[in-house]
């Protein structure tokens, strides 16, 4: 049975990814903070009902020590999929960002994937995948005053994705990113989203999970270093069109 570690998989999008992999009969390593145990138990039960298996591994990965703690909890020799789903989302202009918020966001959104990649790559056999969650428009490298700190953390994560794709390609390990648009459960979903998206609606977390599952499958065996937008065409048009 193949194994997947999905950070932040107790609720929301992370849970949807966990259930999607469980339907493919994977063993899912459910991750969250220690306060997430009840939600983790629900995800574990749903994964087992979906046809896979699941184990619970709780740790705060916003520090190197927390990442090491999580890795120590994973008592198995191989890992076939690592999904960096955990992320802190804050809004506001860059220079108005609290330094403590800045530090916490970079530690969670960027440092944690770096540490986990470094600590777990030796367990990943040829054919395995590392996948990170970004956001629509990330690859355009545009500035923003709405979500500046978050954008910087995810832009750096995309750069890490491409660099690791080069570094790990000879080992048969693929590294990609999935970038959602506005989802039905987005905290800042605008009321006129149907008018902004060519496909006329917000996305569903299951659609993000489907993209993750596809990129982790043999059907995507020749794809690496890519940022796959799952956004219904949001932000696809040129400015003014």
C-alpha positions, 0 to 999 in steps of 0.5 A, a space after each residue: 500500500 502506497 503512503 502519503 503524508 498530507 500536512 494540515 489534513 484534518 479539515 477543509 482542503 487537506 481532508 479532501 485530499 486525504 479522502 481522495 487518496 484513500 479512495 485510491 487505497 493509499 495509506 494516508 498519514 493525517 497531520 495537524 496540530 495537537 489541538 486537531 485530534 478530534 478532527 483527525 479522528 474524523 478524517 481517519 474514520 472517513 479514509 478507512 470508510 473510503 477504502 484506504 487506511 490512515 494514521 494520525 501524526 500531530 505536530 506543530 511544523 512551524 519550527 525545525 524541531 516540530 518538523 523533526 518531531 513529525 518525521 520521527 512519528 512516521 515509523 515506516 521506511 518509505 513515503 510515496 507522496 508528500 503534500 505541503 497543504 498547511 499554510 497561513 493566510 494573512 491579508 494586508 500591505 507588506 509594510 503593515 504586516 506585523 513582524 511576528 505574523 511575517 515570521 510565523 507565515 514564512 516558517 509555516 508556508 516556506 520553512 516547513 516544506 523545506 525542512 520536511 523535504 530535506 528530512 524525508 527525501 531519503 525515504 522517497 523511492 523513484 516514482 514518488 512525488 512532492 506537491 505543494 499548494 499555491 494560488 492562482 496567478 502565482 507564476 505570473 510573479 505580480 506584486 500585490 497590496 492585498 496579500 503581500 506577505 502570503 504572496 511572497 511566501 508562496 512565490 518562494 515555494 514555487 521557486 523551491 518547487 522548480 529547483 527541487 524538480 531539477 535536483 530530484 529528477 535524476 532520482 525519479 522524484 517529481 515535484 509540482 505545485 497545484 494552485 487553486 483559485 477561489 474555492 467555495 470555502 475560501 475565506 475571502 470569496 467575493 459575492 460576484 465570483 460567478 461573474 469573475 470566473 469563465 466557468 461561472 462558479 467557485 471551485 470545490 475542494 474535491 477538484 483540488 484533490 483530484 488534481 493532486 491525485 492525478 499528479 501523483 499517479 502514473 498518468 502524470 509520470 512525465 510532469 515535473 516542475 510545473 504549477 497547475 492552476 485549478 481555477 476555472 480560468 480565473 485571472 486568465 484574461 489579459 488586463 482590460 479584456 
